[in-house]
Every structure is written in structure tokens, then in C-alpha cells.
Amino acid sequence: MKKLLLIGGGGHCKSIIDSLNQSTEYDIIGILDTPNKLGTLISGIKVIGVDSEMQSWFDKGIEFAFIALGSTGDTQLRQKLYEKAYLIGFKFPIINDPTALISANARIGEGTFIGKGTIINTAVQIGKNAIINSGAIVEHDSTIGDYCHLAPGATLSGNVSIGNHTHVGTNATVIQGIEIGEQSIIGAGSVVIRKIRSGSVAYGNPCKEAERE
């Protein structure tokens, strides 16, 4: 089994651990998090160090890492940790829960997590370090950018485009052919029937952009 270091603890980390525990490909050696969590256990995995110690673990021969920090609208810390680990030389697997249904024709970027019960249909493209959370559905020909987060139960109909760093909330629905720009937040339960500009906070049924200051 390949030895894997998780970077970042918390609730999302627990989901990743649960999926990895059902795999025979990776052996989790521990978690790097904040100093106050040193020595604690997250789903049975010990916090063995802090984020600043990435280099020392790479020097010990650990080749694989995974950003296990979640995001709700703000993806900057996930990106910062990923870029730091990437520059050190870590490799980032794609972690798929065994219950996910993923087309052989889908293309998924490194460091992306595909959660329980998700459906990824044919000709879908997903960028790096994204989170496709439990029960999300991504239909054919859709494109999801880097560092995006589809929350549990989010549904993208066919040929949807989601820009980098965008969060689509729990049980939100995006109808076919819709484009959502970068760094946007779509509220939980929203129904998106028209284009959403980059940098927007949008919510409701039908989904509307909040007024900008």
C-alpha cells in the first residue's frame, strides 16, 4: 500500500478517512493540522504534526499527500496548502468513495475527492483539488473548475459549466447548459435557471444574484 499523508483535520477529513478505509491502495500514516490538535485522533488516525512540517515528511520518503480540509465558500486555504505541498514534490491521488458511480469517460484532476453515492456521468471534466460531496450528481458534458465544492445532493444537469473556486450548496439544482462564474456561492436549495456572474452570491428559486455593494 502507498503511504499517504492527510493535510488538514475536521469533518471533511473524517469523510476522506472513511472512504480510504474501504480501499487497499493507500495507507494513511497520519494527519497534519494545527498545534492544538497534536496527538489527537480523527476517526482513529493520529494528528502527527503541523502544516509547516510537510517538507520533513516528504524527506522521510512519503510521496503522497491529500488536502483533507473542507471549504464552504472560501477555498483560499485549501489552495495555499495544495500549492505548498505541490512545490515540495508531493503527488496527489484522486480519492473516490467505492459507492460513487463514475463514468470511464470522465476526466478528474489530481487531489479531487468524490464522496459517497455521487454520480459522475460521461464526458464530465473536473479540475484539481475539487470536492464532489455525498450524493451529488454531475450530468454529461459538464465542466467543474479547480477548487470547486459541490455540497451534498447538488445536481448539475447536462452541459453545465462551473468556474474555479465556486461553491454549489446542498441540494442546489442547476439546469442544463447554465454557466456559473468563478469564486461564486450558490445557496443551499437554489434552482439555477440563468447564468451567474463570477464573484456572485446567489440563492433562491429561481436563483438570483444578491445586490453588489
C-alpha positions in Angstrom: 0.0 0.0 0.0 1.1 3.5 -0.8 1.7 5.7 2.3 -0.4 8.8 2.3 -0.3 12.0 4.5 -3.5 13.9 5.1 -3.2 17.7 5.4 -6.0 19.3 7.5 -8.4 17.7 10.0 -12.1 18.2 10.7 -15.3 16.9 9.4 -14.3 16.6 5.8 -11.2 14.7 6.8 -13.4 12.1 8.5 -15.2 11.5 5.2 -11.9 11.0 3.4 -10.7 8.6 6.0 -13.9 6.6 5.8 -13.6 6.3 2.1 -9.9 5.4 2.3 -10.6 2.7 4.9 -12.5 0.8 2.2 -9.6 0.9 -0.1 -6.4 -1.3 -0.3 -4.4 1.3 -2.3 -3.4 3.8 0.4 -2.2 3.5 4.0 -2.8 6.8 6.0 0.3 7.5 8.1 -1.3 10.4 9.9 -2.7 14.0 9.7 -1.0 17.4 9.8 -3.1 20.1 11.4 -2.9 23.0 13.9 -0.7 22.7 17.0 -3.7 22.5 19.4 -4.7 19.2 17.7 -1.3 17.4 18.0 -1.7 13.9 19.4 -5.5 13.8 19.0 -7.3 11.2 16.9 -9.6 11.9 14.0 -11.6 8.8 13.0 -8.8 6.7 14.5 -6.0 8.5 12.7 -3.5 10.5 14.7 -2.5 14.1 14.2 1.2 13.6 13.9 2.4 17.1 13.1 1.6 20.6 11.8 1.3 22.0 8.3 4.7 23.6 8.4 6.3 20.1 8.7 5.3 19.0 5.2 8.9 19.1 4.0 10.2 16.8 6.7 7.6 14.2 6.0 8.4 14.3 2.3 12.1 14.0 3.2 11.2 10.8 5.1 10.0 9.2 1.9 6.3 10.0 2.0 5.4 10.7 -1.7 1.6 11.1 -1.5 -0.5 13.8 0.2 -4.1 14.8 0.2 -5.7 18.1 1.2 -8.3 17.0 3.8 -9.5 20.5 4.7 -13.1 21.2 3.6 -14.4 24.5 2.3 -17.7 26.4 2.4 -17.3 29.4 0.1 -13.7 30.2 0.9 -11.2 27.9 -0.8 -8.0 30.0 -0.3 -6.6 27.9 2.5 -7.1 24.7 0.5 -5.3 26.3 -2.4 -2.5 27.6 -0.2 -1.9 24.1 1.3 -2.1 22.4 -2.0 0.4 24.7 -3.7 2.8 24.4 -0.8 2.7 20.6 -0.9 2.9 20.6 -4.7 6.1 22.7 -4.6 7.6 20.3 -2.1 7.0 17.5 -4.5 4.1 15.6 -3.2 1.8 13.6 -5.5 -2.0 13.9 -5.1 -4.3 11.0 -5.7 -7.9 11.1 -6.8 -9.9 9.6 -3.9 -13.3 8.0 -4.9 -15.6 6.5 -2.4 -16.4 2.9 -3.6 -20.1 3.8 -3.7 -19.6 6.5 -6.3 -20.6 5.8 -9.9 -18.1 7.4 -12.2 -18.1 7.1 -16.0 -14.9 5.8 -17.6 -15.1 8.8 -19.9 -15.0 11.4 -17.1 -11.7 13.3 -16.6 -10.9 14.2 -13.0 -8.0 16.3 -11.8 -5.5 15.4 -9.1 -6.4 15.9 -5.4 -10.1 15.7 -6.0 -12.5 13.9 -3.6 -15.6 12.1 -4.9 -17.9 11.2 -2.0 -20.5 8.6 -1.2 -23.2 7.9 -3.7 -22.2 10.5 -6.2 -22.9 10.1 -9.9 -20.4 11.4 -12.5 -21.7 10.9 -16.0 -19.9 10.6 -19.3 -17.7 13.4 -20.8 -17.6 15.3 -17.5 -14.4 17.3 -16.7 -13.5 18.1 -13.1 -10.5 20.2 -12.1 -7.9 19.7 -9.4 -8.4 19.7 -5.7 -12.2 19.8 -6.0 -14.8 18.3 -3.6 -17.8 16.5 -5.1 -19.7 15.6 -1.9 -22.1 12.9 -0.9 -25.0 12.3 -3.3 -24.1 15.0 -5.8 -25.0 14.4 -9.5 -22.9 15.7 -12.3 -24.5 15.0 -15.7 -22.9 14.6 -19.1 -20.6 17.2 -20.7 -20.5 19.3 -17.6 -17.2 21.1 -16.5 -16.2 21.9 -13.0 -13.2 24.1 -12.3 -10.3 23.8 -9.9 -11.0 24.0 -6.1 -14.8 23.8 -6.6 -17.1 22.3 -3.9 -20.4 20.6 -4.8 -22.1 20.2 -1.4 -24.2 17.1 -0.6 -27.1 16.5 -3.0 -26.2 19.2 -5.5 -27.3 18.4 -9.0 -25.8 19.7 -12.3 -27.8 18.8 -15.4 -26.1 18.3 -18.7 -23.5 20.7 -20.2 -23.2 22.9 -17.1 -20.0 25.0 -16.5 -18.8 25.9 -13.0 -15.8 28.3 -12.7 -12.8 27.8 -10.4 -13.3 28.2 -6.6 -17.1 28.1 -6.8 -19.3 26.6 -4.1 -22.7 25.0 -5.0 -24.8 24.5 -1.9 -26.6 21.5 -0.5 -29.4 20.3 -2.7 -29.0 23.1 -5.2 -30.1 22.3 -8.8 -28.5 23.8 -11.9 -30.5 23.2 -15.1 -28.9 22.2 -18.4 -26.5 24.5 -20.3 -26.0 27.0 -17.5 -22.7 28.8 -16.7 -21.7 29.8 -13.2 -18.6 32.0 -13.0 -15.6 31.8 -10.7 -15.5 32.4 -7.0 -19.3 32.3 -6.6 -21.5 30.9 -3.9 -24.8 29.2 -4.8 -27.1 28.9 -1.7 -28.5 25.6 -0.5 -31.7 24.5 -2.2 -31.4 27.1 -5.0 -32.6 26.4 -8.5 -30.3 28.0 -11.1 -32.0 28.7 -14.4 -29.8 31.5 -15.7 -26.2 32.5 -15.9 -24.5 33.5 -12.7 -21.6 36.0 -12.9 -18.2 35.5 -11.3 -17.8 36.7 -7.8 -21.6 36.4 -7.0 -23.5 35.2 -4.0 -26.8 33.8 -5.4 -29.7 32.0 -3.9 -33.4 31.2 -4.2 -35.9 29.6 -6.6 -35.3 30.9 -9.2 -31.7 31.7 -8.1 -30.9 35.4 -8.2 -27.6 37.2 -7.5 -27.5 39.3 -4.4 -27.0 43.0 -4.9 -23.4 44.0 -5.1 -22.0 46.8 -2.9 
